[in-house]
Amino acid sequence: MADEDQSELINLPNMLQAKVTIGGPGAVSPEVLEQAESMIANMTGNYLEWVKGDLVVLRGAFEALKTSPGNAKEKLDDMFRIVHDMRGQGGSFGYKLITIIGNQLCYLISGLDDAGPSEIEAIGLHVEAMDLVIARNMQGDGGPDAEQMLKGLEKVGSKFAG
């Protein structure tokens, strides 16, 4: 026979709440937040240098994937890491499209163990789109042209959705 349920609910203290302060020492003030936002705004020029460098590395990884059929998974993983970093930074520096396209590309790559001609073409379109965003300095949502580009990339990516 089964014993009666002897479970007991234990309420643990919220240790995180004890570490976060509202007001007072250690709290984030509006002034500190404004200073941080100003620092990010001043780093936007540096971001363009960083992202252009990332694009060079990404294009190199893509070329390696296209021209060398072996170790595709390793090359895809390399590309994923590069794009993952790019997408994380894009929105912070006003390049929302880099984040959106990067998300789509990461999703596409993460579902692949190998890359045939169709997958390589789809990846290439995303890499070209990221290049275009930076080359044309398409900040924010990029306007109607960017909207059309994103719709097209979504269609391409949906062909590979699991």
C-alpha positions in Angstrom: 0.0 0.0 0.0 1.1 3.5 -0.7 1.8 5.8 2.2 -0.1 9.0 2.4 1.5 12.0 0.7 4.0 13.4 3.2 5.2 16.3 1.1 5.7 19.7 2.7 5.8 23.1 1.1 8.8 25.1 2.1 8.8 28.8 1.3 12.4 30.0 0.7 13.3 33.7 1.3 13.6 35.8 -1.9 17.4 36.4 -1.8 17.4 38.5 -5.0 14.9 40.9 -3.5 17.3 41.5 -0.6 20.0 42.4 -3.0 18.0 44.9 -5.1 17.4 48.3 -3.7 14.9 50.9 -4.6 16.3 54.2 -3.9 19.3 54.8 -1.6 22.9 53.5 -2.1 23.4 51.1 -4.9 20.2 51.9 -6.7 20.1 53.0 -10.3 19.1 56.7 -10.4 17.7 58.5 -13.4 21.0 60.4 -13.7 23.0 57.1 -13.8 20.6 55.7 -16.4 20.9 58.9 -18.5 24.7 58.7 -18.3 24.7 55.1 -19.4 22.5 55.9 -22.4 24.8 58.8 -23.3 27.8 56.5 -23.2 26.0 54.0 -25.5 25.1 56.9 -27.9 28.8 58.0 -28.0 29.9 54.4 -28.8 27.7 54.2 -31.9 30.6 55.2 -34.1 32.7 52.4 -32.6 29.9 50.0 -33.2 30.0 50.7 -36.9 33.7 49.8 -36.9 33.0 46.6 -34.8 30.1 45.5 -36.9 32.0 46.0 -40.2 34.8 43.9 -38.7 32.2 41.2 -37.7 30.8 41.3 -41.2 34.2 40.6 -42.7 34.7 37.6 -40.4 31.1 36.5 -41.2 31.7 36.7 -44.9 34.9 34.7 -44.5 33.1 32.0 -42.6 30.4 32.0 -45.2 32.9 31.6 -48.0 34.5 28.7 -46.2 31.1 27.0 -45.9 30.5 27.5 -49.6 33.8 26.4 -50.9 34.7 23.6 -48.5 32.0 20.9 -48.2 33.6 19.2 -45.2 32.9 20.1 -41.5 29.8 22.0 -42.4 28.4 21.8 -38.8 31.6 23.3 -37.4 31.4 26.2 -40.0 27.7 26.7 -39.3 28.5 26.8 -35.5 31.2 29.5 -36.2 28.7 31.5 -38.2 26.1 31.2 -35.5 28.5 32.6 -32.8 29.4 35.6 -35.0 25.8 36.4 -35.8 24.7 35.8 -32.2 27.1 38.6 -31.1 26.1 40.9 -33.9 22.4 40.6 -33.2 22.9 41.2 -29.5 24.7 44.5 -30.2 22.6 45.8 -33.1 19.5 47.0 -31.2 21.6 48.6 -28.5 23.2 50.9 -31.0 20.2 51.7 -33.1 20.5 49.0 -35.7 17.3 47.1 -35.1 17.5 45.4 -38.5 20.8 43.8 -37.6 19.1 42.3 -34.6 16.1 41.1 -36.6 18.0 39.7 -39.5 20.5 38.2 -37.1 17.7 36.5 -35.2 16.4 35.0 -38.4 19.8 33.8 -39.5 20.6 32.3 -36.1 17.3 30.4 -36.2 18.0 29.2 -39.7 21.6 28.1 -38.9 20.6 26.5 -35.6 18.4 24.0 -37.4 21.1 22.8 -39.8 23.7 20.1 -39.5 24.8 20.4 -43.1 24.3 23.0 -45.8 23.3 22.2 -49.4 22.9 24.7 -52.2 19.4 25.9 -51.0 20.7 26.4 -47.4 23.8 28.2 -48.6 21.7 30.5 -50.8 19.4 31.3 -47.9 22.3 32.0 -45.5 23.9 34.2 -48.2 20.8 36.3 -48.6 20.8 37.0 -44.9 24.5 37.9 -44.9 24.0 40.2 -47.9 21.0 41.8 -46.1 23.2 42.5 -43.0 25.8 44.0 -45.3 23.2 46.2 -46.9 21.9 47.5 -43.6 25.3 48.7 -42.6 26.4 49.9 -46.0 23.2 52.1 -46.2 23.3 53.1 -42.6 19.8 51.7 -42.1 19.1 52.6 -38.5 15.9 52.0 -36.7 13.3 50.0 -38.6 14.8 51.0 -42.0 11.6 52.2 -43.6 9.4 50.6 -46.3 12.4 49.1 -48.2 13.6 47.3 -45.1 10.1 46.0 -44.5 10.0 44.4 -47.9 13.5 42.9 -47.4 12.4 41.4 -44.0 9.3 39.9 -45.5 11.4 38.3 -48.3 13.9 36.9 -45.7 11.1 35.5 -43.6 9.8 33.6 -46.6 13.2 32.3 -47.3 13.7 31.2 -43.7 10.3 29.6 -43.4 11.3 27.1 -46.1 13.7 25.6 -43.6 11.6 25.9 -40.4 11.3 22.6 -38.6 
